[in-house]
Each structure stands twice: as C-alpha cells, then as structure tokens.
Amino acid sequence: MPQLRYGRVLIKLGGEALAGPTGFGIDPHQAEVAAAKIREVKEAGVEIALVIGAGNLWRGADGLAHGMDRTTADHMGMLATVMNALALRDALERQGVATRVQTAIEMRAVAEPYIRGRAIRHLEKGRVVIIGAGTGNPFFTTDTAAALRAMEIDAEVLIKATKVDGVYDSDPEENPDARFFDRLTYLQALSMRIGVLDGTAITLCMENDLPIIVVNLWKPNSLTKVIYGEKVGTLIFH
C-alpha cells in the first residue's frame, strides 16, 4: 500500500465549489460532491482542516464598485463563508464524516470560536475542521486566512483546490496556448502575480516554508494524488 506524503493538510476551497451551474448560491448536490472528495482523503488517514471562500454568495468587489465601505463589504464576506462552512459540514456529516465548524468571529449559536488548540485536538481525534469567517479582520482574503491557519495548526501543506489544473501564465479558458507550470518558486509565483492565489498568502507561506499545491478539485482523485505525493497540479515552494 502506498505511503502517505502528508499526514495533516489544510485545503482551501473557493465558494464556487458549492455553487450550481450558475456559479452562485449553494447547491446541495454540489456540496455533496465536494464532500465526497474530502471524505476520500479523510478515509486515507489524513487530518484535514478546510478554509472556504464566499465567492458563490458575495463578492466584495461588487459592493466596492458601488461605493460600499471596504470593512463592511469584508465583514459581509466573512459571514458568507460561515454559511458555506455550515453547508459543507452538513454534507460531510451526512456522509459519515465527523466535522466541526470554527469561526474567527464568535457566533456560538452556530459554531465554535476558532481556538488553535481546540482545532488541533479535533484533528487528532479524527474530525474534519472547517474554519470560517476568514481571519476575522477586513482587508485579508480567505487565501491569506488559509495560509495563516495552516501555519497555526502545523499543516504540512496548503492545498488550493480550484477549477483549473494548476498555475498557467494566462487564463487557460481564454487562451488555449496558455503555458502550464508544474513547479514554481515562491518568488516566481509572486512576480507572475498568479490569479489563483493572492500575494499575501504566498509571502506568508514563503516566510514559513509551507509548500503550496494548486490542483483541480474536480479532476478524479486529484486530492488523493496530492496526499500520496504523486505529481499533480502545481507545486509552489523554494
């Protein structure tokens, strides 16, 4: 039986992972599909934490374009991530995966407050931990929240699960000749200003030697291949 390359991971999902064909809202069926992919990794014996975005429910840029205050727009986005976290928890638990939601903004009626030690204890007991509400602060993306939480819980890798196969030099959906990179250094990723992950998150990982792997969530067994160390997606490291 192949040996696991990573024993504890943090997976960053975009909110679009829970959306239906329109790209907006929460589609229960899509949530079940995403949960099944996470369950496969969990059943391999990996400890999993998740950070999820909110692009399917709210895009702060739209509010800013109409003059909305940035802090207000960001707080709305944080609340939207909690809705996604609850939907994903429900889908996971219906598939038999013990799951806890923790939030950076306290809302004890629906989730635990994020406490590092408690999150690690849940992981050690075999529970999936979904961390919502970003960092709890405006002006930070959920990518940055994912990098921060990955470091705090001592994850061995940050997996950015998206809808493209990895990092390209341009949008592969618009440019069929886009160049694919199977490996980049942190500095190369920063200089390219890759759209799939924000610069603050990359810098945080670089300063703490945390590898990043960008993969296509929807490709069969993509997450499983990552945890077994198979070559898939784009590795961003030194």
N, C-alpha and C positions, 0 to 999 in steps of 0.2 A: 504494500500500500504506500503511495507517495507520502512524503513528509511535508507537513505544513511549513511554509516560509514565514508566515506571520501568525502570531497567536492572539494578538489584540489589535484591532483596526478601528479607525473612525471612517465612516462612509458619509460623504457629503452628497446629498440628493438635491436637485433643483425641485421646486414646487411643481414643475411641469410633469414630473414623474407620476403625479397623482391625477393629472388632468386627462380629460377625454379628448376626442378628435379636434375640438376647437382650441385646445390649449389653455382653456380657462375652467375654473371650478374644480370640484373634487368628484372624480368618477369612481364609485365604489369598486367597479370591476378592475379599473387600472390600479387602484390601491392594492387589490388582492394580487395582481400580477407582480407588482413591485415587492410585496411582502413575501411572495413565494421565492423570489430571487435571494432575498435576505435570509430566508429560512434555510436555503441550501447551504449558505456559508455557515450559518449557526450550527447546522447538523454536522458539519465537518469538525466542530470543536473549537471554533474561533469565538473570542469575546468581541462583541460588536457594540459600538456606540454610533449613533446617527445624528447628523445635523441636517435639517431640511429647510429649504428656502420657501419663498411665498409668491413666486412669480405667477402662479396659477390663480392667485386671489387678489393680489395687489402689487402694482409696480409704482414705487415711489416717484420714479421719473415722470410719470403721468401727472401726479399731483404737483410736482415742482414746476412742470411746464405751464400749469395754471396758477402759479403764484403761491402754492401751499408752502407753509413753513417746513423746512427740512426736518426739524426734530419731530414735528407732528407726523409727517409722512413716514419717517423711520419707525416711530412707535406703532403706527398702524401696521407696518410690515411685520414687526415683531409679533404682534397679536395674530396676524395671519399665519405665521409659522407655527403657532401653537395649535391652530385649527388643523393644519396639515399633520402635525405630530399626533394629535388625538385620532385622526382618521387612520393613520398608518399603524398606530398602536392597536386599534380595533381590528384591523385587517390581520396583523400579526398574531394577536391572541386568538382569533377565530381559526388560525392555522396551528394552534398549539404552542406558540412561542411566548414564553413569559416576557413581558415588556413593561418598562416603566418610562413615564414621561417626566422630565425635569425641565424647569423653566428658569431663565435668568431674571425674569420679572415675576415676583411672587403672585401666584393665583392658586392658593392652597385648595380651593374647592374643586379644582380640575386636575391638578398636577403637583408633584413635589417641587420645592425650590431646588435649584441646582446647587448641590454641595459636592465638592470634588470627592471627598472621602466616601460619601454615600454612593456616588456614581460608581466608584471603583469597587465597592462592596457588591453592588448589584451585578457588575460584570463578573466578579469572582464567583458569584452564586449562579452564573449561567443565564442571567437575564439580559435582554437587549435594552439599552438605554437610549431613548430619543431625547435630544436636548433642544428645546425650543426657545424662542424669543432672542435668538442671536446672542450677542454679548450682554444684552440689557442696556446698551448705550447706542445713541444715534451716531451717525457718520461711520459706522462699521458694517460691512456686508456680512452675510451668512458664510461666505467663504472664509473671511477672517475669523469669524466665530468658530468655524470648523477647525482651522489651524490652531487656534488658542486652546480649544477643548481637547484636541488630540494631544497637545503637549501636556496639558494638565493631568490627563488620565494615563499618561505613559503609553499611548498607542505607538505601534511600531511603523505604521504607515498611514498616510492620509489618502484615501481613495476618492477621487472626484468622479462620480458616476453620472454621466451625461448622455446626450443623444448622438454624439459623434464618436468615432473610433479612437480619438486621441487628439493631439495637437497638430494643426496644419498651419501653413504660412498664410492661408486665407480661408475664407468660408468654403468648405467643400460642397455645400449645397448650391452655392452660386458659381463656383469655379471648379469645373471637373478636373482641371490640371493642378489643383492645389497640392502642395508638397506636404507629405506626412513625415513626422519626426517620431521615431521610436524611442529616442532618448534626447534629453536636453539638460544642460546645467541650469541651476537657478538663475545665473546671470544671463544666460541666453534667453530664458523664458521672460525675464524682466525686460530685456532690451527689445524683445519682439512685441511686448505688450499683448500677450496672448489673451484673447477674449474669453477663454474658457475658465480662467481663474484670475482673481484680482491681485494686483501687485503687492498689497499689504500682506495678504496671505502667503504669497511666495516668499517674501522677505522674512516673515516670521518663521517659516519652515527652514529657510536657509540658515538663519542665525541659530537654530536649534537642531540642525542636522536631521530633520524629519523628511524622509522621502515622500514624494507625491506621485501617484499613478493616476492618470486620466484614462478612463475606459468608457466604452459604450455600454450602458446599463442593459440595453435591450438585445445585445448580442448574446446568443446562448452560452451559458456557463462563463461569461466574462468575469464575474466577481470570483467565482470558484477558481478560475485560472490564476487570478492575481494571488490568492492566498496560498496557492501551491508553488508560486514562483515562476509560473510559465510566462513566456514573453507575450504580452498582450498590452495594447494601448501605448501610452507614452509615459516613460519614467522621467521624472524631474528630480535631479539630485546633483551632487557635486561633480 
